[in-house]
Amino acid sequence: MSNPTYTVIFYLFAAITVCSAAFVVFTRNVIYSAFSLLFTFFGVAALYVFLSADFIAVTQVVVYVGGILVLLLFGVMFTNGIMQTGQKSEVFHIVPGTFLLAGIIGALLYTFYTSHGWMPSESTLQGSIVERIGFETMSRYVLPFEMVSILLLAALIGAAFLARFDKSGK
Amino acid sequence: MSSTALSQFSIPFLMGNNLNAWSEALAGFNLLGLPLGLVILAAIPLVFIALYSLTYGVYGERKISAFMQDRLGPMEVGKWGILQTIADILKLLQKEDIVPTSADKFLFVIGPGVLFVGSFLAYAVLPFSSAFIGASLNVGLFYAIGIVALEVVGILAAGWGSNNKWSLYGAVRSVAQIVSYEIPAAIALLCGAMMAGTLDMQQITILQSGSLGFVHFFLFQSPIAWLPFLIYFIASLAEVNRAPFDIPEAESELVAGYFTEYSGMKFAVIFLAEYGSMFMVSAIISIVFLGGWNSPLPNIGSLALNDMTSGPVWGAFWIIMKGFFFIFVQMWLRWTLPRLRVDQLMYLCWKVLTPFAFVSFVLTAIWEVYVP
């Protein structure tokens, strides 16, 4: 991080991430907040790149921008009355909300400043990250990997079942 | 300062044949402490897209389509209509930049920009020569597949922002098509990645070089490679909305799809994005299956054709020619095949291409494991 160029680029992406995330929360237009999520996801992907986690950065783009954001946009666009900005909740709990927020931020900061267990690796990573991820997934983490696969398969079958055209019902 | 800067600048063209020599020398080039080299590095593909779309993309497509239909094409401006593109650009520049009153201004304006950035970002990992690549990532191929997602968001922004039912229909069709065809395309490219054992675009290309030229290309290295090659080519046609998969902009039903409301420079940017992604998918298929910047000519005895046509400059020539060949095939198909219906499109993707992609995946894996 000694190179000033990288520092400038880092703060640029950090600013993009934070500003677009704030826009997602504060805008009244649901479509705008969905599109603003695009910049948040990309900013987070860029921050992963700064952590030398290229693979996770690209996965972030594939999963969140290519999958979740598109699904979200479709969902928002096909909802009636989405452009009416008058939609808002009538329930406000400002005082408990503030306490909850302060509590969570305080706990996070406390953990951040007191714990030193970042677990640095004993040896620096040599060669391609992708290869290591492949070996680890297929050896040490093969059981979690298979469990996630079965879960996703079940979700896929469930979605196909729900979306199926019901012939007997007609 | 200026003398050192100048000597640094002249280095890339003298440094010879080392891997990524030009791009690394360019990345280290600073002017007055500013990383000007990085900007130039990013600007080179941009200039390439602009030049190629104006010449081969616009003029070439009009001429090729005309010859295929036994017409003459543009003939009025200049000899054989060569200056027609310049006239078109002048027209586009002078056009009034119309934003419809009922359109969503913000989304209408950012839509073409996001679309173009989406098609341009993948150029970062395309090796244009053995000495030039934007970023030699070890996840290059994965990145090139994944970054297309940004285009999807751009199309949705343009279609929704236009506040026009044809635009929205076009955008929704386009997104459904791109999202579906990403699956067979990704599995087909995975076959190529399995043959290479790496996702680094430069490494994939190097593994296909050799003195026998085209024999070393992955397409000819395995008896099943033609299947993923064909699947990726068909799926890439759908991903860039080219005929016979141009239902998002089907003129006879949707006026012009998601860019119905666009005119002037915004329209030009959308078209630049389309030509950009056309070359992008053509370059990816050339790199994964046809050896990228490697010369296809073999050494025949003492006639060392492969050695004569290798090197960084020849590499740039070969990959651009291979890309242009696939763009020619795309144009050829556009004027040959009729457009598919929406249900036929989904049938082709989910019931034909995806199962065959899985079959080719398994067969390639068996071939790679058991046949050395």
Chai-1 contact restraints between the chains, C-beta under 6 A:
chainA,res_idxA,chainB,res_idxB,connection_type,confidence,min_distance_angstrom,max_distance_angstrom,comment,restraint_id
A,T5,B,P35,contact,1.0,0.0,6.0,A-B,restraint_1
A,L38,B,V153,contact,1.0,0.0,6.0,A-B,restraint_2
A,D54,B,L137,contact,1.0,0.0,6.0,A-B,restraint_3
A,D54,B,V139,contact,1.0,0.0,6.0,A-B,restraint_4
A,F55,B,V139,contact,1.0,0.0,6.0,A-B,restraint_5
A,V58,B,V139,contact,1.0,0.0,6.0,A-B,restraint_6
A,V58,B,F142,contact,1.0,0.0,6.0,A-B,restraint_7
A,V58,B,Y143,contact,1.0,0.0,6.0,A-B,restraint_8
A,V58,B,G146,contact,1.0,0.0,6.0,A-B,restraint_9
A,V61,B,G146,contact,1.0,0.0,6.0,A-B,restraint_10
A,V62,B,G146,contact,1.0,0.0,6.0,A-B,restraint_11
A,V65,B,A149,contact,1.0,0.0,6.0,A-B,restraint_12
A,G66,B,A149,contact,1.0,0.0,6.0,A-B,restraint_13
A,V70,B,V152,contact,1.0,0.0,6.0,A-B,restraint_14
A,L73,B,L156,contact,1.0,0.0,6.0,A-B,restraint_15
A,S128,B,N138,contact,1.0,0.0,6.0,A-B,restraint_16
A,V130,B,N138,contact,1.0,0.0,6.0,A-B,restraint_17
A,V130,B,V139,contact,1.0,0.0,6.0,A-B,restraint_18
A,V130,B,L199,contact,1.0,0.0,6.0,A-B,restraint_19
